[in-house]
């Protein structure tokens, strides 16, 4: 075995043995069995006394202990800790651990413990604080009260405790505990330890604390309870020291014009921090000012108890359009003490808005509007103005216009200008002067919101609009547009192509039209300016880059002799038919075969033609006319477009120029003699090795001659 491997195995075995030895040497339990603890006063709750040394040989996870005195425990950090304050205990504590496979015990000896008195003995026996005279005495704790906001001097006696007993022991004293005494807020209340008199030490605020719950007891001088504890309730008596306060200084509300008398507008509500069970927090509301005070100084009333503001004015007078203003301001006073003269007050402002309802129909400012528009134009031709007395910020004012009659072809449209409420009448379909010279429209205006039931739309809510169409010199119009014709490519120059037809829409005037070429991309066409006949000025070529999808597009202009002259544009589309004017060609120009005639010795070639069927495929591909080629190569047709070239004899790795003849199917057919470079390669199962040298046209001839001479030499 390799020495390094032996060394590694030896090292691992030593480590395993050491680990097992270490584990085997661990004994679960207390590492120290006896502990000494000196008593130096009461053991305080949660204060560690000592730490035990313990190991369960498994990481001390989730170990638990039992202590002979239930007032003690061993925590997770192995510290001996009291559950509560302990003044007396046994001089020896036993700590027991019980594990899964073993258990153990340790002892804690406590020295310096005080001698237990009879009282502690009674505690140990479960007799508590019961003394022989307990049943003959009791602690009388009457409830007490103190008025808030008292002025000095302090302290002031507010009550007294009594012990009903034949005789009070000389060592009995009174004690007071709880929030306000020995807890925060500390020092508010004190007690005379001899007489039981309770005093308040400073002024109180009921709105901060309205009552205090304390404990009263009597003890001896050592602090041992004799009587109690008993509950003492001190109530703080309220004074009217808080004014009513509104949450906001200004409130807003609104009421619809014409609302019935007694309609609730809004509710005012104030809050008083004083005692709600007394008149100190009972509020009454009142309106002390209305601005403006027209048409009546008492347009509104407020419910004194609930704070509801309601309308007093009649619905007829509550008219937004006749009132001097649409907003009224009320000053509201809330007074506590149920509104008595000595009550404290708080004020707020209520702003009430008289909102609008649609009680006025819109009216046109004129019964007749007139407009003039040029034929063929679009856009706004006239603005229609209306009056409406309702609130401009509401749907009761915003106008909606509609065309009632006079627009059978829907040539007009009317929209509302949101800024001034005017109706903008527009032409959306061009008007024709020669067809209709005058249009008469009837327009109606309404509001977005419906009118109130007792108001309707009157005659002034409709108006007439007269639209006069003014004629202009319109340009000639081609028909049809576009004009589509079919012609054969390569027709003779000067051949007729099409006859353009443009008419002048201004039928009320006699005008002549002249034609001209606007756009002729290939420069193939000419037009007679008077008759509009289009002839070829050059040969039409379907294969030209200016022809897309067999279509050639040209633009022409027709111009009249009006003042000023007007023009129109027309389109001529010539669909070109194919003529067999392009010879086919072979693709690809390079082919590969293997030098071994019994291996992959076939190459595929195909034909291409710029012409369309039937002037293209099927193609005939054959060997050139050089003698002897058919001894080495064979061309066989595969389909209408492709043929295969087969090597008949083994050739050396080289490049050869193979002449081919390809013929299309046109009438008459066109042929093309071409050469394909054939690379004869050395082939394996995964790769071909071809010559990168240039091919020679004579190589096939030399090869043929060689093949013919070899049998003779033999």
C-alpha positions as CSV (number, residue, x, y, z in Angstrom):
1,X,0.0,0.0,0.0
2,X,1.2,3.5,-0.7
3,X,3.0,5.0,2.3
4,X,1.0,8.3,2.1
5,X,-2.3,6.3,2.2
6,X,-1.2,4.3,5.2
7,X,-0.2,7.5,7.1
8,X,-3.7,9.0,6.3
9,X,-5.6,6.0,7.6
10,X,-3.4,5.8,10.8
11,X,-4.2,9.5,11.5
12,X,-7.9,9.0,11.0
13,X,-8.0,6.0,13.3
14,X,-6.2,8.0,16.0
15,X,-8.7,10.8,15.7
16,X,-11.6,8.4,16.0
17,X,-10.0,6.7,19.0
18,X,-9.4,10.0,20.7
19,X,-13.1,11.1,20.1
20,X,-14.4,7.8,21.4
21,X,-12.1,8.0,24.5
22,X,-13.2,11.5,25.2
23,X,-16.9,10.5,24.9
24,X,-16.3,7.4,27.0
25,X,-14.6,9.5,29.8
26,X,-17.7,11.8,30.3
27,X,-19.9,10.9,33.3
28,X,-23.4,12.6,33.2
29,X,-24.4,14.5,36.3
30,X,-23.2,17.2,38.8
31,X,-19.5,17.7,38.5
32,X,-19.6,19.2,42.0
33,X,-22.0,17.6,44.5
34,X,-21.8,20.1,47.5
35,X,-22.1,23.9,47.5
36,X,-21.8,26.5,50.3
37,X,-24.0,29.6,50.4
38,X,-23.8,32.4,53.1
39,X,-27.1,34.2,54.0
40,X,-26.6,38.0,53.9
41,X,-30.2,39.2,54.0
42,X,-33.4,38.2,52.2
43,X,-32.9,36.4,48.9
44,X,-34.3,38.7,46.2
45,X,-36.5,37.5,43.4
46,X,-34.6,36.7,40.2
47,X,-31.1,37.4,41.7
48,X,-28.7,34.5,41.0
49,X,-27.2,32.9,44.2
50,X,-24.7,30.5,42.7
51,X,-24.0,28.4,39.5
52,X,-24.0,24.7,39.7
53,X,-21.4,22.6,37.7
54,X,-23.3,20.1,35.6
55,X,-22.9,18.1,32.3
56,X,-25.2,15.6,30.8
57,X,-22.6,14.7,28.2
58,X,-25.0,15.7,25.4
59,X,-24.6,19.4,25.4
60,X,-27.0,20.3,28.3
61,X,-29.9,20.8,26.0
62,X,-33.4,20.9,27.6
63,X,-32.2,19.7,31.0
64,X,-34.5,20.3,33.9
65,X,-34.0,20.2,37.7
66,X,-36.1,19.9,40.8
67,X,-35.3,21.9,44.0
68,X,-36.4,20.7,47.4
69,X,-37.7,24.2,48.3
70,X,-40.3,25.3,45.7
71,X,-39.2,29.0,46.2
72,X,-36.1,28.3,44.2
73,X,-35.2,27.0,40.7
74,X,-32.2,26.3,38.5
75,X,-32.5,28.4,35.3
76,X,-31.2,27.7,31.8
77,X,-27.8,29.1,32.6
78,X,-27.5,26.7,35.6
79,X,-27.9,29.5,38.1
80,X,-29.8,28.9,41.4
81,X,-32.4,31.7,41.5
82,X,-35.3,32.5,43.9
83,X,-38.9,32.6,42.5
84,X,-39.7,35.4,44.9
85,X,-38.3,37.3,47.8
86,X,-37.3,34.7,50.4
87,X,-36.5,35.7,54.0
88,X,-36.5,32.2,55.5
89,X,-35.7,28.7,54.1
90,X,-34.3,25.4,55.1
91,X,-30.5,25.3,55.9
92,X,-30.0,22.7,53.1
93,X,-31.4,22.7,49.6
94,X,-31.4,19.5,47.4
95,X,-31.1,19.8,43.6
96,X,-32.2,16.7,41.7
97,X,-31.7,15.9,38.0
98,X,-33.3,13.0,36.2
99,X,-32.0,12.2,32.7
100,X,-32.9,9.6,30.1
101,X,-30.4,7.0,31.2
102,X,-29.3,8.4,34.6
103,X,-30.1,10.8,37.5
104,X,-28.0,12.7,40.0
105,X,-28.3,15.0,43.1
106,X,-26.4,17.9,44.6
107,X,-26.8,19.7,47.9
108,X,-26.5,23.5,48.8
109,X,-25.7,24.3,52.5
110,X,-26.9,27.7,53.6
111,X,-25.1,29.3,56.7
112,X,-26.1,32.4,58.7
113,X,-29.9,32.0,58.5
114,X,-31.8,34.0,61.1
115,X,-33.7,32.2,63.9
116,X,-37.4,31.8,62.9
117,X,-39.9,33.7,65.0
118,X,-43.3,32.4,66.0
119,X,-44.8,34.5,63.3
120,X,-42.6,32.9,60.6
121,X,-43.4,29.6,62.1
122,X,-47.0,30.4,61.6
123,X,-46.2,31.2,58.0
124,X,-44.4,28.0,57.6
125,X,-47.5,26.2,59.0
126,X,-49.7,28.0,56.5
127,X,-51.4,30.2,59.1
128,X,-50.5,33.5,57.4
129,X,-50.9,36.8,59.4
130,X,-53.8,35.6,61.6
131,X,-53.3,37.0,65.1
132,X,-55.4,36.2,68.2
133,X,-57.2,39.6,68.2
134,X,-57.9,39.6,64.4
135,X,-61.6,38.7,64.8
136,X,-62.1,41.5,67.3
137,X,-61.1,44.4,65.2
138,X,-61.8,45.8,61.7
139,X,-60.5,48.6,59.5
140,X,-63.2,51.3,58.5
141,X,-62.3,52.8,55.1
142,X,-64.9,55.3,53.9
143,X,-64.7,56.7,50.3
144,X,-63.3,60.2,50.0
145,X,-63.6,63.1,47.5
146,X,-61.7,66.2,46.7
147,X,-62.6,69.2,44.5
148,X,-60.2,69.9,41.6
149,X,-58.4,73.2,41.3
150,X,-58.2,73.8,45.1
151,X,-55.9,76.7,46.1
152,X,-53.2,76.6,48.8
153,X,-52.5,76.1,51.6
154,X,-51.6,72.4,51.4
155,X,-51.7,69.7,52.6
156,X,-55.5,69.5,53.4
157,X,-57.2,66.7,55.3
158,X,-59.8,65.0,53.1
159,X,-60.8,62.1,55.3
160,X,-59.9,59.7,58.1
161,X,-59.6,55.9,58.8
162,X,-60.7,54.2,61.9
163,X,-59.9,50.8,63.5
164,X,-62.9,49.4,65.3
165,X,-61.3,47.7,68.3
166,X,-61.6,47.6,72.1
167,X,-58.1,49.0,72.2
168,X,-55.5,49.9,69.5
169,X,-52.2,48.2,70.0
170,X,-49.4,50.6,70.7
171,X,-47.3,49.3,67.8
172,X,-50.1,49.6,65.2
173,X,-49.6,52.3,62.4
174,X,-51.4,53.3,59.2
175,X,-50.0,52.8,55.7
176,X,-51.2,54.0,52.3
177,X,-50.1,52.5,49.0
178,X,-51.0,52.8,45.3
179,X,-51.0,55.3,42.4
180,X,-51.0,58.8,44.0
181,X,-49.3,57.6,47.2
182,X,-46.1,55.6,46.8
183,X,-46.6,55.1,43.0
184,X,-46.7,57.7,40.2
185,X,-48.0,60.3,40.5
186,X,-46.3,60.0,43.9
187,X,-47.0,62.1,46.9
188,X,-50.5,63.4,46.0
189,X,-52.0,61.7,49.1
190,X,-50.4,61.1,52.5
191,X,-51.7,59.5,55.7
192,X,-51.0,60.2,59.3
193,X,-49.5,56.9,60.6
194,X,-51.0,57.4,64.1
195,X,-54.4,59.1,63.5
196,X,-55.3,57.7,59.9
197,X,-56.0,61.2,58.6
198,X,-55.6,61.4,54.8
199,X,-54.5,64.6,53.2
200,X,-54.0,66.0,49.7
201,X,-50.7,67.7,49.0
202,X,-51.5,69.8,45.9
203,X,-54.2,70.9,43.5
204,X,-55.8,68.2,41.3
205,X,-57.1,68.2,37.7
206,X,-60.1,65.9,37.1
207,X,-59.6,66.1,33.3
208,X,-56.2,64.3,33.9
209,X,-57.3,61.7,36.5
210,X,-60.8,61.6,37.8
211,X,-60.4,59.0,40.5
212,X,-57.7,57.2,42.5
213,X,-57.7,53.6,43.8
214,X,-55.5,53.1,46.8
215,X,-54.8,50.4,49.5
216,X,-55.0,51.1,53.2
217,X,-53.6,48.8,55.9
218,X,-52.3,48.8,59.5
219,X,-48.9,47.2,60.3
220,X,-46.6,46.9,63.2
221,X,-43.2,48.7,63.2
222,X,-41.6,45.8,61.5
223,X,-44.0,46.0,58.5
224,X,-46.1,43.0,59.4
225,X,-49.7,43.6,58.3
226,X,-52.2,43.7,61.1
227,X,-55.4,44.9,59.3
228,X,-56.1,45.2,55.6
229,X,-55.4,45.9,53.0
230,X,-58.7,47.7,52.3
231,X,-59.6,49.6,49.1
232,X,-59.8,53.4,49.3
233,X,-61.5,55.3,46.4
234,X,-60.8,59.0,46.1
235,X,-63.0,60.8,43.6
236,X,-62.1,64.2,42.1
237,X,-65.1,66.5,42.0
238,X,-65.5,68.4,38.8
239,X,-65.4,72.2,38.5
240,X,-66.6,74.1,35.4
241,X,-63.0,74.9,34.2
242,X,-63.2,74.0,30.5
243,X,-64.9,75.9,27.8
244,X,-66.8,74.3,25.0
245,X,-64.5,73.7,22.0
246,X,-65.5,73.2,18.3
247,X,-63.2,70.8,16.4
248,X,-62.8,73.4,13.7
249,X,-63.1,77.2,13.7
250,X,-65.0,77.3,10.4
251,X,-67.6,74.9,9.1
252,X,-69.2,74.8,5.7
253,X,-72.5,73.6,4.5
254,X,-74.9,74.0,1.6
255,X,-78.6,74.0,0.9
256,X,-80.5,73.8,-2.4
257,X,-82.3,76.9,-3.4
258,X,-86.1,76.6,-3.0
259,X,-85.7,74.0,-0.2
260,X,-88.8,73.7,2.1
261,X,-88.7,75.6,5.5
262,X,-87.1,73.4,8.1
263,X,-84.6,71.8,5.8
264,X,-81.5,70.7,7.8
265,X,-78.4,72.4,6.4
266,X,-75.6,71.1,8.7
267,X,-74.9,70.1,12.3
268,X,-72.6,72.0,14.6
269,X,-71.0,70.1,17.5
270,X,-68.7,71.3,20.3
271,X,-67.0,69.3,23.0
272,X,-66.5,70.1,26.7
273,X,-63.9,68.3,28.8
274,X,-65.7,68.7,32.0
275,X,-67.7,65.9,33.8
276,X,-70.4,64.7,31.3
277,X,-72.6,63.7,34.3
278,X,-72.9,67.4,35.4
279,X,-74.2,70.6,33.9
280,X,-70.6,71.6,33.5
281,X,-70.6,69.7,30.1
282,X,-74.2,70.2,29.1
283,X,-74.1,72.5,26.0
284,X,-76.7,74.8,24.4
285,X,-76.2,76.3,20.9
286,X,-77.3,79.8,19.6
287,X,-76.8,81.9,16.5
288,X,-75.7,85.4,17.5
289,X,-74.9,86.8,14.0
290,X,-75.9,86.3,10.4
291,X,-74.1,88.1,7.5
292,X,-75.6,89.5,5.4
293,X,-78.9,90.0,7.2
294,X,-80.9,90.3,4.0
295,X,-83.7,89.4,3.0
296,X,-84.2,88.5,6.7
297,X,-81.9,88.5,9.7
298,X,-83.3,85.2,10.8
299,X,-83.0,83.0,7.7
300,X,-81.7,80.1,9.7
301,X,-82.3,78.5,13.1
302,X,-80.1,76.2,15.2
303,X,-81.5,73.5,17.5
304,X,-80.2,74.5,21.0
305,X,-79.5,70.9,22.1
306,X,-78.6,69.0,19.0
307,X,-76.8,71.8,17.0
308,X,-78.8,71.2,13.8
309,X,-79.0,74.3,11.6
310,X,-82.2,74.4,9.6
311,X,-83.8,76.9,7.2
312,X,-86.4,79.4,8.4
313,X,-86.9,81.4,5.2
314,X,-89.7,80.4,2.8
315,X,-88.8,78.4,-0.4
316,X,-89.9,81.4,-2.5
317,X,-87.5,83.8,-1.0
318,X,-84.7,81.1,-0.9
319,X,-84.0,81.9,-4.6
320,X,-80.4,81.9,-5.6
321,X,-80.9,84.3,-8.5
322,X,-82.7,87.0,-6.4
323,X,-80.7,86.8,-3.1
324,X,-78.1,89.5,-2.5
325,X,-75.4,86.7,-2.1
326,X,-75.1,83.0,-2.5
327,X,-73.1,82.5,0.8
328,X,-74.2,83.4,4.3
329,X,-72.0,83.4,7.4
330,X,-73.3,82.5,10.8
331,X,-71.5,83.0,14.1
332,X,-72.4,80.1,16.4
333,X,-72.0,80.1,20.2
334,X,-71.9,77.0,22.4
335,X,-72.5,77.6,26.2
336,X,-72.1,75.0,28.9
337,X,-74.0,74.9,32.2
338,X,-77.1,74.1,30.0
339,X,-76.9,77.6,28.7
340,X,-77.1,79.5,32.0
341,X,-75.7,82.9,32.5
342,X,-72.6,81.6,34.4
343,X,-71.8,79.1,31.6
344,X,-68.6,79.2,29.6
345,X,-68.8,79.7,25.8
346,X,-67.0,78.7,22.7
347,X,-67.6,80.1,19.2
348,X,-67.3,78.9,15.6
349,X,-68.3,80.2,12.1
350,X,-70.6,78.4,9.8
351,X,-70.6,79.3,6.1
352,X,-73.7,78.2,4.2
353,X,-73.8,78.2,0.4
354,X,-77.1,78.4,-1.5
355,X,-76.7,75.9,-4.3
356,X,-78.3,76.1,-7.6
357,X,-81.0,74.0,-9.2
358,X,-82.0,74.2,-12.9
359,X,-85.0,76.5,-12.6
360,X,-84.0,78.7,-15.6
361,X,-84.0,77.5,-19.2
362,X,-81.2,78.7,-21.5
363,X,-82.2,81.2,-24.1
364,X,-80.6,82.2,-27.4
365,X,-79.6,85.8,-27.6
366,X,-80.8,86.0,-31.2
367,X,-83.5,84.1,-33.0
368,X,-81.5,84.1,-36.2
369,X,-77.8,83.5,-36.9
370,X,-76.1,83.7,-40.3
371,X,-72.9,82.2,-41.6
372,X,-70.9,82.2,-44.9
373,X,-68.6,79.3,-45.9
374,X,-66.5,78.5,-48.9
375,X,-67.4,75.2,-50.6
376,X,-65.0,72.4,-49.8
377,X,-63.9,73.9,-46.5
378,X,-64.3,72.5,-42.9
379,X,-64.2,74.0,-39.4
380,X,-66.2,76.4,-37.2
381,X,-68.4,78.8,-39.1
382,X,-70.4,80.6,-36.4
383,X,-70.7,80.8,-32.6
384,X,-74.2,80.7,-31.1
385,X,-74.6,82.7,-27.9
386,X,-77.1,81.9,-25.1
387,X,-78.1,83.4,-21.7
388,X,-78.7,81.3,-18.6
389,X,-79.3,82.7,-15.1
390,X,-78.2,79.5,-13.3
391,X,-74.9,78.8,-11.6
392,X,-72.1,78.7,-14.3
393,X,-70.3,76.0,-12.2
394,X,-73.1,73.5,-12.5
395,X,-74.9,71.4,-15.1
396,X,-77.9,73.7,-14.6
397,X,-75.9,76.3,-16.7
398,X,-73.9,74.2,-19.0
399,X,-75.5,74.0,-22.4
400,X,-76.0,71.1,-24.9
401,X,-76.8,71.9,-28.5
402,X,-78.5,69.8,-31.1
403,X,-79.6,70.2,-34.8
404,X,-83.3,69.6,-35.1
405,X,-83.6,69.9,-38.9
406,X,-81.9,71.1,-42.1
407,X,-79.0,68.7,-42.1
408,X,-80.1,65.5,-43.9
409,X,-76.5,64.6,-44.9
410,X,-75.1,65.3,-41.5
411,X,-72.7,67.9,-42.9
412,X,-72.7,70.0,-39.7
413,X,-71.8,69.4,-36.1
414,X,-72.2,71.6,-33.0
415,X,-70.2,71.5,-29.8
416,X,-70.3,73.5,-26.6
417,X,-67.4,75.9,-25.7
418,X,-66.8,75.0,-22.0
419,X,-65.4,78.5,-21.3
420,X,-68.4,80.7,-22.4
421,X,-71.2,78.1,-23.0
422,X,-71.4,79.1,-26.7
423,X,-72.4,76.7,-29.4
424,X,-69.7,76.2,-32.0
425,X,-71.3,75.2,-35.4
426,X,-68.8,73.4,-37.7
427,X,-68.8,72.0,-41.2
428,X,-67.6,68.4,-40.9
429,X,-68.4,67.3,-44.5
430,X,-67.4,69.8,-47.3
431,X,-70.4,71.6,-48.9
432,X,-70.9,71.8,-52.6
433,X,-71.9,75.2,-54.0
434,X,-73.1,73.6,-57.2
435,X,-75.5,71.3,-55.3
436,X,-77.0,73.5,-52.5
437,X,-76.2,77.2,-52.1
438,X,-78.2,77.8,-48.9
439,X,-78.6,75.6,-45.8
440,X,-81.2,76.5,-43.1
441,X,-80.7,74.8,-39.8
442,X,-82.9,74.7,-36.7
443,X,-80.9,74.5,-33.5
444,X,-82.1,73.6,-30.0
445,X,-80.3,74.3,-26.7
446,X,-80.8,72.4,-23.4
447,X,-79.0,72.1,-20.0
448,X,-77.0,69.1,-18.9
449,X,-79.2,68.8,-15.8
450,X,-83.0,68.5,-16.3
451,X,-85.2,71.4,-15.5
452,X,-87.3,71.5,-12.4
453,X,-90.9,70.3,-13.0
454,X,-92.5,73.7,-13.0
455,X,-90.1,75.1,-15.6
456,X,-89.9,74.2,-19.3
457,X,-88.0,75.2,-22.5
458,X,-89.6,78.0,-24.3
459,X,-89.5,79.4,-27.9
460,X,-86.2,81.2,-27.2
461,X,-84.5,77.9,-26.6
462,X,-84.4,77.4,-30.4
463,X,-82.8,79.5,-33.1
464,X,-82.4,79.4,-36.9
465,X,-79.0,79.4,-38.6
466,X,-78.7,80.3,-42.3
467,X,-75.5,79.0,-44.0
468,X,-74.6,80.5,-47.3
469,X,-72.2,78.5,-49.5
470,X,-69.8,80.5,-51.6
471,X,-68.4,79.0,-54.8
472,X,-64.7,78.7,-55.5
473,X,-62.8,77.4,-58.5
474,X,-62.5,73.7,-57.8
475,X,-59.9,71.5,-59.4
476,X,-60.8,69.0,-62.1
477,X,-61.7,65.5,-60.8
478,X,-60.3,62.3,-62.5
479,X,-62.7,59.4,-63.0
480,X,-62.0,56.7,-62.4
481,X,-59.2,57.3,-60.0
482,X,-57.1,55.3,-60.1
483,X,-57.4,54.2,-63.8
484,X,-56.2,50.6,-64.1
485,X,-55.2,49.1,-67.6
486,X,-53.3,46.0,-68.7
487,X,-50.6,46.1,-71.3
488,X,-47.9,43.7,-72.5
489,X,-44.3,44.7,-71.8
490,X,-42.0,45.6,-74.6
491,X,-44.9,47.0,-76.8
492,X,-43.6,49.4,-79.5
493,X,-42.7,52.9,-78.5
494,X,-45.7,55.2,-79.2
495,X,-48.3,52.5,-78.5
496,X,-51.6,53.6,-76.9
497,X,-51.8,53.0,-73.1
498,X,-54.9,54.7,-71.8
499,X,-57.2,57.7,-72.1
500,X,-57.5,60.0,-69.0
501,X,-60.9,61.4,-68.1
502,X,-61.1,64.5,-65.9
503,X,-64.2,66.8,-65.4
504,X,-64.6,70.2,-63.9
505,X,-67.0,70.3,-60.9
506,X,-67.7,74.0,-61.6
507,X,-70.7,73.1,-63.7
508,X,-72.0,76.7,-63.7
509,X,-68.9,77.9,-65.6
510,X,-67.5,76.7,-68.9
511,X,-63.8,75.9,-68.5
512,X,-61.2,73.9,-70.5
513,X,-58.9,71.3,-69.1
514,X,-55.2,70.5,-70.0
515,X,-53.3,67.4,-68.9
516,X,-49.6,66.9,-68.0
517,X,-47.4,64.3,-66.4
518,X,-46.8,64.7,-62.7
519,X,-44.7,61.6,-61.9
520,X,-43.4,59.0,-64.3
521,X,-40.6,57.2,-62.4
522,X,-39.1,55.3,-65.4
523,X,-39.9,58.0,-68.1
524,X,-41.9,55.6,-70.2
525,X,-45.1,57.6,-70.8
526,X,-46.3,60.8,-72.5
527,X,-49.8,62.5,-72.5
528,X,-51.7,64.5,-75.0
529,X,-52.4,67.8,-73.2
530,X,-55.8,68.3,-74.8
531,X,-57.2,64.8,-75.4
532,X,-55.6,63.2,-72.4
533,X,-54.4,60.1,-74.3
534,X,-51.3,58.3,-72.8
535,X,-48.8,56.6,-75.1
536,X,-45.5,54.9,-74.5
537,X,-42.3,57.0,-75.0
538,X,-40.0,54.1,-74.1
539,X,-40.2,50.3,-73.8
540,X,-42.2,49.0,-70.9
541,X,-40.1,46.5,-68.9
542,X,-41.9,44.3,-66.4
543,X,-38.5,43.4,-64.8
544,X,-37.7,47.0,-64.1
545,X,-37.1,48.0,-60.4
546,X,-39.8,50.7,-60.9
547,X,-42.4,47.9,-61.3
548,X,-43.8,46.4,-58.1
549,X,-46.0,43.3,-58.2
550,X,-46.2,43.6,-62.0
551,X,-47.7,47.1,-61.6
552,X,-46.3,50.4,-62.8
553,X,-47.8,53.6,-61.3
554,X,-47.8,57.1,-62.8
555,X,-49.4,60.4,-61.7
556,X,-51.0,63.0,-64.0
557,X,-52.3,66.6,-63.5
558,X,-55.4,68.1,-64.9
559,X,-55.5,72.0,-64.8
560,X,-58.5,74.2,-65.7
561,X,-58.4,77.8,-67.0
562,X,-60.2,79.4,-64.0
563,X,-59.1,82.4,-62.0
564,X,-56.9,81.3,-60.4
565,X,-56.4,78.0,-62.2
566,X,-57.2,74.9,-60.2
567,X,-55.6,71.5,-60.6
568,X,-56.5,67.9,-59.8
569,X,-54.4,64.8,-59.6
570,X,-55.1,61.3,-61.1
571,X,-53.4,58.0,-60.9
572,X,-52.7,55.5,-63.7
573,X,-51.8,51.9,-62.9
574,X,-50.5,49.7,-65.7
575,X,-50.6,46.0,-65.1
576,X,-47.7,44.6,-67.2
577,X,-48.0,41.2,-68.8
578,X,-44.9,39.1,-69.2
579,X,-43.0,38.6,-72.4
580,X,-40.3,36.0,-72.7
581,X,-37.4,38.4,-73.0
582,X,-35.1,36.9,-70.3
583,X,-33.0,33.7,-70.8
584,X,-32.8,31.3,-67.8
585,X,-29.6,30.7,-65.8
586,X,-28.2,27.9,-63.6
587,X,-27.8,28.1,-59.8
588,X,-25.6,27.5,-57.9
589,X,-22.5,28.4,-59.9
590,X,-20.4,25.9,-57.8
591,X,-21.2,22.2,-57.1
592,X,-19.3,19.5,-55.3
593,X,-19.0,15.7,-56.0
594,X,-16.7,13.0,-54.5
595,X,-13.7,11.7,-56.6
596,X,-14.8,8.1,-56.1
597,X,-17.6,7.5,-58.7
598,X,-19.1,4.9,-56.3
599,X,-19.5,7.3,-53.5
600,X,-21.4,10.6,-53.2
601,X,-20.9,11.7,-56.8
602,X,-24.1,13.6,-57.4
603,X,-24.7,17.4,-57.3
604,X,-28.0,19.3,-57.7
605,X,-28.4,22.4,-59.8
606,X,-31.6,24.4,-60.6
607,X,-32.8,27.0,-63.1
608,X,-33.9,30.6,-62.5
609,X,-35.7,33.1,-64.8
610,X,-36.8,36.7,-64.4
611,X,-39.8,36.0,-66.5
612,X,-43.1,34.6,-65.2
613,X,-44.7,31.2,-66.1
614,X,-45.3,30.0,-68.8
615,X,-42.1,31.8,-69.9
616,X,-40.0,30.2,-67.2
617,X,-40.2,26.6,-65.8
618,X,-40.1,23.8,-66.6
619,X,-36.4,24.1,-67.5
620,X,-34.3,21.7,-69.7
621,X,-30.7,21.4,-68.4
622,X,-28.2,19.4,-70.6
623,X,-24.5,19.0,-71.1
624,X,-22.7,21.3,-73.5
625,X,-21.8,20.3,-77.0
626,X,-18.1,19.4,-76.2
627,X,-17.4,15.8,-77.5
628,X,-16.8,13.1,-74.9
629,X,-18.5,14.9,-71.9
630,X,-21.2,12.3,-71.7
631,X,-18.4,9.7,-71.0
632,X,-17.6,11.4,-67.7
633,X,-20.8,13.3,-66.7
634,X,-24.5,12.7,-66.9
635,X,-27.3,15.3,-66.3
636,X,-30.7,13.9,-65.2
637,X,-33.9,15.9,-64.7
638,X,-35.4,15.8,-61.2
639,X,-38.4,18.1,-61.5
640,X,-39.6,21.1,-63.5
641,X,-36.8,23.3,-62.0
642,X,-33.9,21.1,-60.9
643,X,-31.6,18.5,-62.4
644,X,-28.8,16.4,-61.0
645,X,-25.1,16.1,-62.2
646,X,-23.6,12.7,-61.8
647,X,-19.9,11.8,-62.1
648,X,-19.6,8.6,-64.1
649,X,-15.9,7.9,-63.6
650,X,-13.5,8.5,-60.7
651,X,-11.6,11.8,-61.1
652,X,-8.7,13.2,-59.2
653,X,-9.3,15.9,-56.6
654,X,-9.5,19.2,-58.6
655,X,-11.9,21.9,-59.9
656,X,-13.5,21.5,-63.3
657,X,-15.5,23.9,-65.5
658,X,-18.5,21.9,-66.8
659,X,-20.4,23.5,-69.7
660,X,-24.3,23.3,-69.4
661,X,-27.1,24.5,-71.6
662,X,-30.4,25.6,-70.0
663,X,-33.6,26.3,-71.9
664,X,-37.0,27.8,-70.6
665,X,-40.5,27.0,-71.8
666,X,-41.4,30.3,-73.4
667,X,-42.7,30.7,-76.9
668,X,-40.3,31.0,-78.5
669,X,-38.0,29.4,-75.9
670,X,-34.8,31.0,-74.8
671,X,-31.6,29.2,-74.0
672,X,-28.4,30.1,-72.1
673,X,-25.0,28.4,-72.2
674,X,-23.2,28.6,-68.9
675,X,-20.4,26.9,-67.0
676,X,-20.6,25.4,-63.5
677,X,-17.5,24.9,-61.5
678,X,-17.6,21.3,-60.2
679,X,-15.3,20.6,-57.3
680,X,-14.2,16.9,-57.2
681,X,-13.4,16.3,-53.5
682,X,-11.9,13.5,-51.3
683,X,-14.8,12.4,-49.2
684,X,-14.9,10.6,-45.8
685,X,-17.9,9.7,-43.7
686,X,-17.8,13.1,-41.9
687,X,-16.0,15.5,-44.1
688,X,-15.1,16.6,-47.6
689,X,-11.7,17.8,-48.7
690,X,-12.0,20.0,-51.9
691,X,-9.4,21.8,-53.9
692,X,-9.1,25.5,-53.4
693,X,-7.2,26.0,-56.6
694,X,-8.7,27.8,-59.6
695,X,-10.4,25.6,-62.2
696,X,-9.2,25.4,-65.8
697,X,-11.4,25.3,-68.8
698,X,-9.0,22.8,-70.5
699,X,-8.9,20.3,-67.7
700,X,-11.9,18.3,-69.0
701,X,-10.4,18.2,-72.5
702,X,-7.1,17.0,-71.3
703,X,-8.8,14.5,-69.0
704,X,-10.9,13.2,-71.9
705,X,-7.9,12.8,-74.2
706,X,-6.0,10.9,-71.4
707,X,-8.9,8.5,-71.0
708,X,-9.0,7.8,-74.7
709,X,-5.2,7.2,-75.1
710,X,-4.8,4.9,-72.1
711,X,-6.4,1.8,-73.7
712,X,-4.3,2.3,-76.8
713,X,-1.0,2.4,-74.9
714,X,-1.9,-0.9,-73.3
